[in-house]
Amino acid sequence: MRRIPFDRDAITIGAPGARALLQAGGFEVLHTDFLFIFPNVLRWLRWIEPHCVGLPLGAQYQVLCRKPGGSY
């Protein structure tokens, strides 16, 4: 984030904080995936990453959630 000009003032938030904010906003958290574990120098290990999405590792994460009562 520090290398990209428009992210320079961004505030990072961890997965637990993101889940808490989403729940406070009325969303139902379905699950969290952790992504991009291995840097480019270890790219030969990236085949392992799909098996590790549930472990709190990696540079990024995604939180899948839904708004209860919404249409799908």
N, C-alpha and C positions, 0 to 999 in steps of 0.2 A: 504494500500500500504506500510505503514512503517514496517509491520510485515514480508513481503516477501523480501528475499535478492535481487532478481533481479529487484525489483521495488524501491529499496531504493533511487536511484538517479532520479526517474521519476518526471516529472513536470506535475502537474495536470492542466487540462484545462476544463473550464465550457462549457456547451452546446452552449451558444452564440459564444464563441471563436472557438469552433469546427466547427460550421456552417459557420462562416466567413472564416476560413481557407479552408474549402471544396469549398465554392463559389469562393474564390480567385484562387483555383486550377482548376476552370472550371466545377465543379460539380453542378448539379441542386439538391437542397435540397428538398426532398419530405415531410418529417416530422421527428419530434423528439419525442421519447418515453422516459419517465422517469420511472425507474424501482427500485425495492427493497426498498420500502418505510419503511416497518416495520422490526425492528430488531427481533432477535429470541425470545426475551421475549414477544413480541407482535405478535407472529406468528399466533395467532387465528384471527387476523385482515387481514391477507394476502388475503382473498377472495375479499377484497375491491380494491386491487392493480390494477387489470385489468381495473377498471373503472376510475382510476386516472392517466393513462399513459400520458395524455396531460398536467398535472399539473407539474410545476417545483419543484417536491419533489423527495426524494429518494437518494440513494447512487450512482446510476449509471444511465447512459442514453445511448441511441443509436440514431444515426442520419442515417436515410435512405436517400440515394441520388443515383443519376445516372449521368453518363457522357453523355451529349447530343451527339447524332449522333452515339452512340455505338450500337452494336448488343445485343439483349436480349435473 
